[in-house]
Amino acid sequence: MSGFSEKDKQKLEQLEIAVKGARDSFLGYPVSKDFDYSEILNFLQYPINNLGDPFEDCTYKVQTHELEREVVAFFAKLFRANPKDYWGYVTNGGSESNLYGLYLAREMYPKGMVYYSESTHYSVKKNLHLLNIPSIVIRSTENGEMDYEDFENTVKMNRHKPVIVLSTFGTTMKEAKDDVGRIKSILKNLAIHDHYIHVDGALSGSYGAFMNPKPAFDFKDGIDSISISGHKFIGSPMPCGVIVAKKSIRDRISNGIAYIGSLDTTITGSRNGHGPLFLWYAIKKMGVDGLKARYEKSLETARYCEQRLQEIGVNAWRNPNSITVVMPKTPNSVKNKWQLATEGDISHIICMPNVSKAQIDEFIEDLTMADQNEEEEYAFDF
Ligand SMILES: *Cc1c(COP(=O)(O)O)cnc(C)c1O
């Protein structure tokens, strides 16, 4: 007798209702939900596993390595990597991609010191702990960007050590972008030859190439590796991410493993092979132009949101090129309904491609009503 009862079936139905309802009312997290992967859903029938290095042959053939290489190539090009010197793979998300970048940096400079700003994503501290690399936190300025003066002074005091910079391109709360150009010129002025720059572009990396003027954040600007999350701006049913690095650096850590007939260059052994398939499908459907249009739509919604908030007297602002609108903390009723991430005294709305002006209007209405109800609890100004 099957253990799957009528009650279990109801549980699944209720779960779907809850997940669907939650999906339809959030504005606070950087997750796109406007995807349609129905054309490739039949691939869920196969035990796909991208075991091993996507650029090497592998004895396990139920895999999507070829598409994975195309995904890596797509982003390598977007990030202006040297076509003869790039490598990468599709990870479980931005956190693993950052772990990988830092791993490469440590292998290159085992005596290096990592510098990252206080606005850096929370997972980086844990990654540094796992890798056991010494690190120093740099102050960030009011807009969330690295304080370059503090960076310069701190590096100066430790100039005998190789410098590893974890630079963020789109911080979690304010979508601030650290300027790789300024970081490089500081290193040059201090005559630091041994350095490695990893860019955490989890959210903004996917559309940084379309910004105008384009900030310094890619390989031509002097970075060594960059990570993005695939389930954020592009959108995917399961979390995934991409790491792109210089092949010449990766070659330092490749070990051949006879059992899988491949190189053990990735963090995990078995790897999600559906993630690369979904990402490949998405970038093929969108193309570079579609991805750009997606960014422009988000930017337009963000401008609209910022303006509407200012019209009702809310002190809202955005970093340049940013699709994140920062505002003072909203009342709890609004925060809960729209699942707004809040940190300290600020909240934000991230205008992902699926966010519509109608939703912004509804949010503004909720905020106006809540403000009347909770006047004393809520301050418009910082
Ligand atoms: C989301 C995010 C991460 C972590 O990425 P995951 O894909 O959730 O693992 C890292 N850094 C920044 C800036 C992020 O926004």
The ligand as a Gaussian input file, in Angstrom:
#p B3LYP/6-31G(d) Opt

LIG

0 1
 C       22.492000      37.443000      -3.140000
 C       23.871000      37.888000      -2.957000
 C       24.894000      36.978000      -2.673000
 C       24.647000      35.521000      -2.442000
 O       24.183000      34.926000      -3.582000
 P       23.322000      33.590000      -3.516000
 O       23.052000      33.344000      -4.947000
 O       22.119000      33.900000      -2.690000
 O       24.184000      32.541000      -2.894000
 C       26.182000      37.459000      -2.558000
 N       26.450000      38.764000      -2.699000
 C       25.493000      39.675000      -2.975000
 C       25.866000      41.100000      -3.138000
 C       24.167000      39.270000      -3.112000
 O       23.222000      40.161000      -3.390000

